[in-house]
């Protein structure tokens, strides 16, 4: 095993320092720099055989690249489809952020239950029984949805190899941890490494991945700023918990416009799409 290295990271912006200091030079925040253990070693987080890998093996001319097979996956949710630009793009990573209790988990769970594709819903915050109780309020359907309670990425990938889902949903990215980083879940290093593993999995298998992300008191997604640069789409779920309406907006979208809005109404049976606001 290689030598374990200690580094200091700003919990607000993710800037790395060789030693501790009171103020971050990048974001000017005070007392946000903490020490983390970063283990440098050769790692194999997600690996697929040549037969199953769909990644390009050689460079191609632009005119030679065939996009006819890149059909977007219909999420069965018209509001989400419009905000995404027509549906989920195979191999894409979508990050959904929002305040606690706003309905992020409810939105993705009800989509997972209604999808006609085989879906794996991974939760690091709730047990399978808790999710089942919430699912029964939303819909009686769920023939294609698998529920997994796990936070270790190596175990998640092991289940993915067995189930071979068409869509993977992670709730939430801040709860995941990998064996290749010796720091606690939710730290800068863990969030960055876990996201990198999921990106590698999504691109190699052409499987879309949806991530739920916590936000800080300033309204920004918790974790390093590089997290938003790594994913393909960043969605923000907004609204007042004391009122019934929610707004879904796109802050970043590599496959569509960021000018679209999705409107939902929170009900006892889940979120209802508002077609005509």
C-alpha angles and dihedrals in degrees: 000000000000124000117285111238127205120218137171121231133187107238090209104051105005098242112159124226133185092223139017122275134170100238129040111235092210105049098016092230119147127231095004098115115101134173119251133180112237116192114207110206141129105272137190105195101158123011131170131185121255090252095057098036113100095188118121112265097195137024116269133198114251091247090052095056111102113216096170091099094051096097115164117240115241110233091198086235111106094196094052092043091055094047091049091050099253106335141310117326113223111252094018129132117220121190118202116195132182146133121291112277095014093118107263095135092042092052096051094039093054090047090049091051093051099042116113088214128084104267132190114205109195117194126187094175106049136041123243091254092053091051091047091054091052092044092055090057092052104044143335090229123090107126093138100040122099119194120210126180105204140124103186112092094210091059091045092054090048090057091044090057090053099043099032095205124198093219131025124203120193120198101213134356091202092063096055125097135181130211091233094070120059099209134095124276113272095032122128093254095048095048092049095046096044091049091049090053091050091048090052090050094047095049096045096047099031089234118146114232125202117201128194114212132194120229131221127238088267091060096251124124111269117248133040118338088235088072090073090048093051097055125071099226133025117197126187121208109203140175145103115285088215091060131058102234126090131187124212113200134173117235094177131011125171091186103044150000125311092209097083126100132200120207123204136177118216112227136167090263095049136272119338120205113240104215096180112031 
